[in-house]
C-alpha cells in the first residue's frame, strides 16, 4: 500500500509538472510578439501615436477604401492648393507636394498602395521620437516601393539626396526654410518616413530608421492595448496624444525638431526685423512650468473606433480632464427637452448651455489665473484673455441669458431654390430656461406684436400673429413649458410642439446630442455649393480675375481655385450620398469629456 501511495504521489507530481510545462509553452506562444512589428520600434514614452493593433476583415477594409476613394479628389485639390500657397516661400517643397499628388491622381487608394508596394493588410504606426513624427508601415513589395520613390523623383524633377548610416541607406529631402528634412528608407520589410531636424544627430537618425531600438517599446509596454480596453476602442485604429509629455517637451527647448523649426523661424524673422537670432531663441524656464500647468488641465487626448463594419462606423474621442472640471459637469442634468431623446428628425441638434454653472466654472478659472498669472512671455495673451473673462462672466448673469439652460433645433425640411434666395424650412426651436415667462415677457417688450399672446406653461401652442409669420411665409406657433419656450414654423408644427416639450431632458453629464440623415446632409451640400459658386462669381466680377487681361497668373489661380472647390463639393456629395444617418453625443463623466459619433451607411 505504501508503494502504491508513493507511486500515486509520484504520478501526480509528474502530471502537475507536465501540465505546468504545457501551460508555459502555451503562454509563451500566446505572449509571443513580433520583434519587428511597427510598435516594437515606438518608445514607450512617445508623446503621440496612432497605430492598428489588429487588421481589418476584407469587407470592412473594402468599405473604408471606398469611402477614402470618394474623398480623394477633394484631398488632391487641397494638396495642389497648398502647393500653390507654398510655392512663393518654399518652391522646392511645393514641387515635391505636387509630385506626390500626381502619383495619387487618377488612382484608387488600393491601386496606389499596390503600385507603391504597401501592405494594406499589414500593420503601421505613426509616432513621435520626441516631437519628430515617424511613420512606419509594412511592405508587400519593397521593389515596388523603390519604384514609387523613383517615380516621385521623376515628377519632382531631381533625385533625392542619398546617405548611409552603418550600411543602411536612406533618401532625404532638406527644407532650409523650415529647418527640417524628410527621410525615406526601406528597412527590412518596412518603409520608414520621418520628419527630422535638417542637422539631426546620428542617435536620433539611427532610432528613426530602427537601427537602434528604444530601451522600452510600446509593444511590450502595452499602453495602447490598455487604453483600448479602458475606453472601449476596437483594435483597428487607436490614437493617443499625451499632452502631459508633448507640451512641456515643446516649451522646454529640449526637443530637437522643435528647436530646429524654432531656429529657422527666428532666422527668417531676423532677416526681416534685424532682431538677433540668439535673443529670439531664449526660452525662460517659466515656459516649461506653464506648459505643465496647462497640460495638467487636459493631460491626454485619445480616439478609436468602437464599431467598424461595412455599414457602421462608430468612433469615440476622449479628452481626460482635471478633476475640478469633471466635478463641475459630470453630475449635471441639463433640463432641456430633447437633450436625452432618441429622435429621428432629419436634423436635430440639442446643446446644453447651463449658463449659471458655466459662469461659475469660468469665473473660477479667471480667478485662478489672476491669482497666479502665466509667467511665460509667449502666454501673455492668455493672461489678458482670462482678465477679460471675469467681467464677462459677471455680465452673463443678466437675464435672460443668465437663465439659459440650452437650445435645440429640429428641422423637418430645409431647402433653397436658388443661390440668392432665403431658405425655406420647417421645424422647431426650443430654448431651455429657468424663467420661460421672463424670456417671453422680454420678447413681448421688444416685439409689440407678441404682446397679445397669452401662453401658459402647459405646452399648448398658440399661433403667432400674421404680421410676424409673413417673414416665414408659413404659419408659426409658440409654446411654453415649465422650463422651456418653443417656436414651431411650418404646417403641422403646432401638433409637434406639445410633444417636443415633453421629450426627455439630458441625463447626468450629457451636454450635446445631434442627429442628421443623409438626405438633409445632401441638401446642405447643394446649398453650400450654390452659395460658394455665387460668391466666387461675384468676387471674380469685382476683381476682374476672370478677364484674360488680368494676366495668366491670376487666370491660373482662378482656374485652380475653381477646380479645388468643385472637387471638394463632389467629394462631399459622394460622401453624403452614401450616408444613411450621422449621430453624435458629448458627455462628461468623472474623468473625461467624451464624444461619440455613429455613422450608418446605405
SVG drawing of the C-alpha trace seen along z (x, -y; Angstrom):
<svg xmlns="http://www.w3.org/2000/svg" viewBox="-54 -97 83 99">
<polyline fill="none" stroke="black" stroke-width="0.4" points="0.0,0.0 2.8,-2.3 4.4,-1.7 1.1,-2.4 0.9,-5.7 4.4,-6.7 3.6,-5.7 0.4,-7.8 2.2,-10.8 5.0,-10.5 2.5,-10.3 0.5,-13.3 3.8,-15.2 4.8,-14.3 1.3,-15.2 1.5,-18.6 5.0,-19.2 3.9,-18.2 0.8,-20.4 2.9,-23.4 5.3,-22.8 2.5,-22.6 0.9,-25.7 4.2,-27.5 4.6,-26.6 1.1,-27.8 1.5,-31.0 4.8,-31.7 3.2,-31.1 0.2,-33.3 2.6,-36.0 4.9,-36.0 5.1,-39.3 6.7,-40.1 10.0,-41.8 9.9,-43.7 6.3,-44.8 6.0,-48.7 5.1,-49.1 8.3,-47.4 10.1,-50.5 8.0,-53.0 9.4,-54.4 7.1,-53.6 7.2,-57.3 6.3,-58.6 4.1,-61.8 1.8,-60.6 0.9,-57.5 -1.7,-56.2 -1.5,-52.5 -3.6,-49.5 -3.4,-46.6 -5.2,-44.2 -6.1,-44.0 -9.5,-44.5 -11.6,-41.9 -11.9,-42.2 -15.5,-43.5 -14.8,-46.3 -11.5,-47.2 -13.3,-47.5 -15.9,-49.8 -13.3,-52.1 -11.3,-52.1 -14.5,-53.1 -15.0,-56.0 -11.4,-57.1 -11.7,-57.0 -14.7,-59.3 -12.8,-61.8 -9.6,-61.6 -10.4,-64.1 -11.0,-66.8 -7.8,-65.9 -5.8,-66.1 -7.3,-69.5 -6.3,-70.6 -2.8,-69.3 -2.4,-71.3 -3.8,-74.4 -1.4,-74.0 1.4,-73.6 0.4,-76.9 0.4,-78.7 3.8,-77.2 5.4,-77.9 6.4,-81.5 8.2,-80.7 9.4,-77.1 9.2,-76.2 11.2,-73.0 8.7,-71.6 5.9,-72.8 7.2,-70.8 7.5,-67.7 3.9,-68.1 2.7,-68.3 4.7,-65.3 3.1,-63.2 -0.4,-64.5 0.4,-63.5 1.2,-59.9 -2.2,-59.7 -4.1,-61.3 -6.4,-59.0 -5.9,-56.0 -7.9,-54.4 -6.3,-54.1 -5.9,-50.4 -4.3,-50.8 -1.9,-53.4 -1.0,-51.1 -0.3,-48.2 1.8,-50.3 3.8,-51.6 4.3,-48.2 2.3,-49.0 0.7,-46.2 -2.9,-47.4 -3.5,-44.2 -0.4,-44.9 0.4,-46.9 1.5,-50.5 2.3,-53.1 2.7,-56.9 4.5,-58.1 6.8,-60.7 10.5,-60.4 10.1,-63.4 8.0,-65.6 9.5,-64.3 6.9,-62.3 7.9,-58.8 5.6,-56.7 6.5,-53.0 4.4,-50.6 4.8,-47.1 5.5,-46.5 4.2,-43.8 6.8,-44.5 10.0,-46.5 11.0,-46.8 7.6,-48.3 8.1,-50.9 11.5,-51.8 9.8,-52.2 7.3,-54.6 10.1,-56.7 11.7,-56.7 8.5,-58.0 8.2,-60.6 11.8,-61.8 10.9,-62.0 7.8,-64.1 9.8,-66.2 12.4,-66.9 15.5,-65.7 16.9,-62.9 16.7,-63.0 19.9,-63.1 21.1,-59.6 23.0,-58.9 24.1,-55.9 24.4,-55.2 26.1,-51.9 25.2,-50.3 21.6,-51.4 20.9,-53.8 18.1,-56.4 16.9,-59.2 16.4,-62.7 14.8,-66.0 16.0,-69.0 14.0,-72.2 16.2,-75.1 13.1,-77.3 11.7,-75.0 15.0,-73.7 13.8,-70.1 14.4,-67.1 12.1,-64.3 13.7,-60.9 12.6,-57.9 14.0,-54.4 13.3,-50.7 14.4,-48.8 13.8,-45.1 10.2,-44.6 9.1,-48.0 9.1,-51.5 10.0,-54.4 9.2,-58.1 10.2,-60.7 10.5,-64.4 13.6,-65.2 15.8,-68.3 17.9,-69.1 21.0,-68.5 19.7,-65.6 22.2,-64.0 23.1,-60.4 21.4,-58.9 18.1,-60.4 18.6,-59.3 19.5,-55.8 16.5,-55.4 14.1,-56.8 15.5,-54.2 15.2,-51.5 18.9,-50.7 18.7,-51.4 15.7,-50.2 14.2,-52.1 15.1,-50.9 11.4,-50.3 9.0,-49.9 5.2,-50.5 4.5,-46.9 6.0,-45.4 4.6,-48.2 1.1,-47.5 0.0,-51.2 -2.3,-51.2 -3.9,-47.9 -4.6,-49.1 -6.0,-52.4 -8.2,-50.5 -9.6,-48.2 -10.3,-51.1 -12.1,-53.3 -13.8,-50.5 -11.8,-51.1 -11.6,-48.3 -8.1,-47.3 -8.2,-48.5 -7.0,-52.1 -6.1,-53.6 -4.6,-57.0 -3.3,-58.9 -1.8,-62.4 -0.1,-62.7 -0.2,-66.4 1.5,-66.0 4.5,-64.9 4.2,-66.9 3.5,-70.4 6.4,-70.6 8.7,-69.0 8.0,-71.8 8.2,-74.5 11.5,-73.2 13.6,-73.9 15.0,-70.4 13.2,-68.8 15.5,-68.7 12.7,-69.1 11.0,-71.9 14.4,-73.7 15.2,-73.3 11.9,-74.7 12.1,-77.5 15.6,-78.4 14.5,-78.5 11.6,-80.8 13.9,-83.0 16.4,-83.3 13.5,-84.3 12.3,-86.9 15.9,-88.2 16.2,-88.8 13.0,-90.9 13.4,-92.8 17.1,-92.6 16.3,-91.0 19.3,-88.8 18.5,-85.1 20.1,-84.4 17.6,-86.8 14.7,-85.0 15.9,-81.5 15.9,-82.3 13.1,-80.3 12.6,-81.2 12.3,-78.2 8.8,-79.5 7.6,-78.4 8.1,-74.7 6.4,-75.2 3.4,-76.9 3.2,-74.2 3.0,-71.6 0.3,-73.6 -1.8,-73.8 -1.3,-70.1 -2.5,-69.2 -5.9,-70.6 -6.2,-68.3 -3.5,-65.6 -4.5,-63.3 -6.5,-63.1 -7.3,-59.7 -9.6,-58.2 -10.6,-54.9 -13.3,-53.0 -15.9,-51.4 -17.6,-49.7 -16.3,-49.3 -18.2,-47.3 -19.1,-47.7 -22.3,-49.7 -21.5,-51.0 -18.6,-53.2 -18.7,-54.4 -15.9,-56.4 -15.1,-57.7 -12.9,-60.8 -11.8,-61.2 -10.2,-64.2 -9.1,-63.5 -9.8,-66.5 -8.7,-67.8 -10.9,-66.7 -12.4,-70.1 -13.6,-70.3 -15.3,-66.9 -16.8,-67.6 -18.5,-70.7 -20.3,-68.9 -20.3,-65.1 -23.3,-65.1 -25.2,-68.0 -28.6,-67.2 -29.4,-69.9 -33.2,-70.4 -33.5,-70.8 -36.4,-68.9 -35.0,-66.5 -31.4,-66.5 -32.0,-63.0 -34.3,-61.8 -33.6,-59.4 -35.4,-61.3 -35.5,-60.9 -36.0,-64.4 -33.8,-64.8 -31.7,-67.2 -31.9,-67.5 -29.3,-69.3 -29.6,-69.8 -26.9,-71.7 -26.7,-72.0 -25.8,-75.6 -26.3,-75.8 -25.1,-79.4 -25.2,-79.5 -22.9,-76.6 -20.7,-77.7 -20.4,-81.1 -19.3,-79.8 -16.8,-77.5 -15.2,-80.1 -15.2,-82.7 -13.2,-80.3 -10.7,-79.8 -10.3,-83.5 -9.7,-84.0 -7.1,-81.2 -5.2,-82.9 -5.5,-86.3 -4.1,-84.8 -1.2,-83.1 -0.7,-84.6 1.3,-82.7 4.9,-83.8 6.0,-82.6 6.1,-85.7 4.6,-83.7 1.4,-83.2 0.8,-86.8 -2.3,-86.8 -3.8,-84.1 -3.4,-86.3 -5.2,-89.1 -7.9,-86.7 -8.7,-85.5 -8.6,-89.0 -11.4,-89.9 -13.2,-86.7 -14.0,-87.6 -16.1,-90.7 -17.7,-88.9 -18.9,-86.2 -20.5,-88.8 -22.4,-90.2 -23.5,-86.7 -25.6,-86.6 -28.0,-89.2 -31.4,-87.7 -32.5,-86.3 -29.1,-85.0 -28.2,-84.1 -31.3,-81.9 -30.4,-79.9 -30.2,-76.1 -29.7,-75.1 -31.0,-75.2 -32.4,-72.7 -33.1,-73.0 -35.1,-70.3 -35.5,-70.6 -38.0,-68.5 -37.2,-70.2 -34.7,-72.7 -34.3,-73.8 -33.1,-76.8 -34.4,-77.1 -31.6,-79.2 -28.3,-80.7 -29.7,-84.1 -33.0,-83.2 -33.6,-82.7 -34.0,-79.0 -37.4,-77.6 -37.7,-75.3 -40.0,-73.7 -39.1,-72.7 -38.8,-73.6 -36.6,-75.8 -36.6,-75.2 -34.9,-77.4 -34.3,-75.8 -34.5,-78.4 -35.2,-78.6 -37.5,-81.5 -39.5,-81.0 -42.2,-83.5 -39.4,-86.2 -38.0,-85.3 -41.4,-85.6 -42.0,-88.9 -38.8,-90.3 -39.7,-89.2 -43.1,-90.9 -41.4,-94.1 -39.0,-94.0 -41.8,-92.9 -45.1,-94.6 -46.9,-92.2 -46.3,-89.5 -47.9,-91.4 -51.4,-89.9 -50.2,-86.3 -51.3,-84.6 -49.2,-81.5 -49.4,-79.1 -46.7,-76.7 -48.7,-73.7 -47.1,-73.2 -50.1,-74.2 -49.2,-76.0 -50.5,-79.5 -50.5,-80.8 -48.3,-83.8 -49.9,-86.9 -50.0,-87.1 -47.7,-90.1 -44.9,-88.0 -45.4,-84.9 -45.1,-86.9 -41.3,-86.7 -41.5,-82.9 -44.2,-82.7 -45.8,-79.9 -47.6,-79.5 -45.8,-79.6 -46.6,-78.9 -45.2,-79.5 -45.5,-77.1 -44.2,-77.3 -43.2,-74.5 -42.1,-74.5 -38.5,-75.3 -38.7,-76.0 -40.0,-78.2 -40.5,-76.7 -41.2,-78.1 -42.6,-75.9 -42.5,-77.0 -44.3,-75.3 -47.5,-73.4 -48.2,-70.8 -45.7,-72.0 -48.4,-73.0 -49.1,-69.3 -45.4,-68.6 -44.7,-71.4 -46.5,-69.9 -44.8,-66.5 -41.5,-68.2 -41.7,-69.9 -42.4,-66.6 -39.3,-64.8 -36.6,-63.6 -34.1,-66.1 -30.4,-65.2 -29.1,-62.6 -26.2,-63.4 -23.2,-64.7 -24.8,-64.9 -24.0,-68.2 -24.9,-67.7 -26.9,-65.4 -27.0,-65.5 -28.8,-63.6 -28.5,-64.1 -29.7,-62.0 -28.1,-61.6 -30.8,-63.4 -30.6,-66.5 -26.8,-66.4 -27.0,-66.2 -29.4,-69.2 -26.9,-71.2 -24.0,-70.3 -26.1,-71.5 -26.9,-74.8 -23.3,-75.4 -22.1,-74.7 -24.6,-77.2 -23.6,-79.8 -19.9,-79.2 -20.3,-79.3 -22.3,-82.5 -19.7,-84.1 -16.8,-83.1 -18.6,-84.6 -19.2,-87.8 -15.6,-88.0 -14.3,-87.3 -16.5,-90.0 -15.4,-92.6 -11.7,-91.8 -11.7,-91.3 -9.8,-88.0 -12.0,-86.2 -10.8,-88.7 -7.9,-87.4 -6.4,-90.9 -5.8,-90.3 -2.9,-88.1 -2.0,-84.4 -1.1,-84.2 -4.5,-85.4 -6.3,-83.3 -4.4,-80.2 -5.1,-80.9 -8.8,-81.3 -8.8,-78.1 -7.0,-76.2 -9.4,-77.6 -12.4,-76.6 -11.1,-73.1 -10.4,-72.7 -13.8,-73.9 -15.5,-71.6 -13.5,-68.6 -14.3,-69.4 -18.0,-69.6 -18.0,-66.5 -16.3,-64.6 -18.8,-65.9 -21.7,-65.0 -20.3,-61.5 -19.9,-61.0 -23.4,-62.4 -25.0,-60.0 -23.5,-57.0 -24.7,-58.2 -27.9,-57.0 -27.5,-58.7 -25.0,-60.6 -25.3,-60.8 -23.1,-62.3 -23.2,-62.9 -21.0,-64.8 -20.9,-63.9 -18.7,-64.4 -18.1,-61.6 -16.0,-61.6 -12.7,-61.6 -13.3,-62.6 -15.0,-64.6 -16.3,-62.0 -17.5,-62.5 -19.2,-59.5 -20.1,-59.5 -22.1,-56.9 -22.3,-56.7 -24.6,-54.3 -24.1,-53.9 -26.6,-53.0"/>
</svg>
